[in-house]
Every structure is written in C-alpha cells, then in structure tokens.
Amino acid sequence: MPSVFIDLNQSEDVRDVIHRAVEALSSGKIIAFQTETVYGLAASALQPAAVERLWDIKGRDPEKPFALAVKSYEEAMDFIPNMTPTAKRLARRCWPGPVTLVMDDHPQSVVHQLDEVVVRATVPKGAIGLRVPDDELALAILRLCAGPVVLTSANRSGQPAAINGQQVRDQLGDDVDLVIDGGPTRFQDASTVVRVNDEVTILREGVIKESVIRDRTDFVALVVCTGNTCRSPMAEGIMKMLFAKQFQCELDEIGSHGLTVLSAGIAALPGTPAAAQSVEVMRQMGVDISPHNSQPVTQHLARCSDVIFTLTNGHRQAIVSQWPELESSVRTLRPDGGDIADPIGSPVPVYQACAQQIQQCIEHWMQTIDFQEFKKRTS
C-alpha cells in the first residue's frame, strides 16, 4: 500500500496530524517524523510485528539495538530504576535534547513487560538506549502514545540519515506507512550516544560534543535566597572557597573536580550586582564576588541541581510548592531547619556575622560529603 505523505507546513490543524500519527502507531504501522536531529523511523513498542518490520526496512543487523523514545525523564526512571547519579544528572540536563543515554538493563525495568521481540530489539546485550527528543511534534506524539516508541534514524543502514521528509520518501519509498514532513530538522546531525555506568563513554559524538557532556556530569550545588544579591552570593563564594581549600586548588579550578556552585533568588531580577556590603565582606575573606549578576530560580536551574540550599525555610517551601518532585533535593542551609536572616541594608558588621553563620553551616554540610567521588573524577 502506498505510504501517506503529510506536509506539516500545509496542514490546517497540527493536532489532527498528531492524532493520525498516534493512531498509526497504535495500529501497528511504521511512521517517520522529524526530531531535532534527523528524521526518525518509529514503531510502537506495544506492536512487536511493527518492530520486526523496522529491522527489515532498515536492513539492520539484529544484534544492533534500537533506542526507545520516551516522553520524559520521569518515564525513563521506569525503564532504568537503578539509574546511577551520573546518569540522572545527564538525563535531567540533556533531556529533552539530542542525547541518547545507554545504561545497564535492570530486571525490574518495565521493558521486560513488553513482548520478547521488542526486548530483543532494544536490550540485546544487557544495555538499553533511551532518548527524549527536543521537538514539539515528536514530544506531542510520544505524550499521546500508550507506551514507548522504538525509534531509529529514517534511512537504510549504511546510508545518510534523512533530514527532511522528501529524503525519507526517496530512501524508503512505500515501506513507511506515514511520513510527516516538517521541513529540515533543526540540527541536521545525529544525537550524541553516551554509555553511562560507573564511567561515561561517548559511543558516538553528534550534536552535543564530548566536552559538553562531561561538563554536564558535574555535581551542582545551588544556593537560594530572595533577591540573590546579599546572602546567596556570599554563600556561593564561601562554598567555592571551602571546596577550593579541600581540593587544594584555585577557586576557578573547582570545576575540574566535577563541582559547580551557583546561586539564585526566589524573587530575583536578572542582572543585579551583589550588594556592596557582600562584596566587601567577601573581599576580606579573599573571594571576589564583584562580577556577580543575580538570576531567578527557574525550573531548568532547579531541575539541574543535585542539591538546593535555601537560606530560609520559606524559600524551601516556595521551591517545593512550585516543583514538588524536587522536594528530596531541597534543604535549608541551616542544619536545624532555621532561617539565616537577611542583612539587606545593614552595615558591614551585620554582613560579616551573616557570612560567618553561612560558613559554619556549609562546613557542617561538607562533613557529610565523600570527597572520593570528586577525586576519582580527576585522577
């Protein structure tokens, strides 16, 4: 049967196109649609016969696995319940995006509830690759599908991956039941494939370069106050100072030890400098925070952080109420859950007392850290 070709730019109702794509997948058909990287060839993971057809269409070695496209980081946790901290960081910081993460399979993964054909296609050697594409159409399709989608590039094995709908038709002809042509893809290059277990290995460098991937494995500590001009800039500077002392390095070298320290404010206006008193107190401590510019707490920033320290319990409640899924990573800087008072508008001695209190709290927290994690990453 000849394939159906839809020009997305000529469609009056994109929602109708999305529903047609979902219906095609759920009925066992093969479809092609854009992602941010290249065009993808997709089959529902709930339709084993369709997954078998993918092998035939691609002409692919059965031992070479297909990736699973899922709708979110949260859904990915169902497939990798034992995701390592490094894998979680990469997933939170790279998805949605042009990165495929390959991780060890787990016996409790929901992939084992799928048909044996699908398991063989996606987990042939004890590892599974997951992808959350950063494309509005692709994500809309995934969100409406009953289960994950088996996804591969839209091309014959050994041939260039298609970057527009016409190239899909030219290569694959009527083997594909539905082709949605949304025009050229954003990056016109493949996703970066990263193997993550105890180490990070780049299996294929694509849109995201290896250096960026490795930067995104850093442990990120975020300190939050109200305006991000007084307490949290001092806390950021003090934390960097104490870590530099621990690592026996300069402040600007702690990143080479796999650590990033940031600060932000619940009600911050972007680009406001640190208070003069904060700058002076930190100068006395040997830390220059004069280049600081305030920034608000965003979902992306909060989500990318491994731990979020708040200067008051009210700040903590504000973050948790907005993003309840982050509750386990948000804590007050004071170990007893109390507040560190805002010194705004006060003389320098009040700021000095605030900085001393902040330092004591950070030193208490640092006693709980296993610094071997950081040493291993720089050895």
C-alpha positions, 0 to 999 in steps of 0.5 A: 500500500502506498505510504501517506505523505503529510506536509506539516507546513500545509496542514490546517490543524497540527493536532489532527496530524498528531492524532493520525500519527498516534493512531498509526502507531497504535495500529501497528504501522511504521511512521517517520517524523522529524526530531531535532536531529534527523528524521526518525523511523518509529514503531510502537513498542506495544506492536512487536510485528511493527518492530520486526518490520523496522529491522527489515526496512532498515536492513539492520543487523539484529544484534544492533539495538534500537533506542526507545523514545520516551516522553520524559525523564520521569518515564525513563526512571521506569525503564532504568530504576537503578539509574546511577547519579551520573546518569540522572544528572545527564538525563535531567540536563540533556533531556529533552535534547539530542542525547541518547543515554545507554545504561545497564538493563535492570530486571525490574525495568518495565521493558521486560513487560513488553513482548520478547521481540521488542526486548530483543530489539532494544536490550540485546546485550544487557544495555538499553538506549533511551532518548527524549527528543527536543521537538514539539511534534515528536514530544506531542506524539510520544505524550499521546502514545500508550507506551514507548516508541522504538525509534531509529534514524529514517534511512537504510543502514549504511546510508545518510540519515534523512533530514527532511521528509522528501529524503525519507520518501526517496530512501524508503519509498512505500515501506513507511506507512506515514511520513510527516514532513516538517521541513529540515530538522533543526540540527541536521546531525545525529544525537550524541550516544553516551554509555553511562555506568560507573564511567561515561563513554561517548559511543558516538559524538553528534550534536552535543560534543564530548566536552559538553557532556562531561561538563554536564556530569558535574555535581551542582550545588545551588544556593537560594535566597530572595533577591540573590544579591546579599546572602546567596552570593556570599554563600556561593563564594564561601562554598567555592572557597571551602571546596577550593581549600579541600581540593587544594586548588584555585577557586576557578579550578573547582570545576575540574573536580566535577563541582559547580556552585551557583546561586539564585533568588526566589524573587530575583531580577536578572542582572543585579550586582551583589550588594556592596556590603557582600562584596566587601565582606567577601573581599576580606575573606579573599573571594571576589564576588564583584562580577556577580549578576543575580538570576531567578530560580527557574525550573531548568536551574532547579531541575539541574541541581543535585542539591538546593540550599535555601537560606530560609525555610520559606524559600524551601517551601516556595521551591517545593510548592512550585516543583514538588518532585524536587522536594528530596533535593531541597534543604535549608542551609541551616542544619536545624531547619532555621532561617539565616536572616537577611542583612539587606541594608545593614552595615558591614558588621551585620554582613560579616556575622551573616557570612560567618553563620553561612560558613559554619553551616556549609562546613557542617554540610561538607562533613557529610560529603565523600570527597572520593567521588570528586577525586576519582573524577580527576585522577 
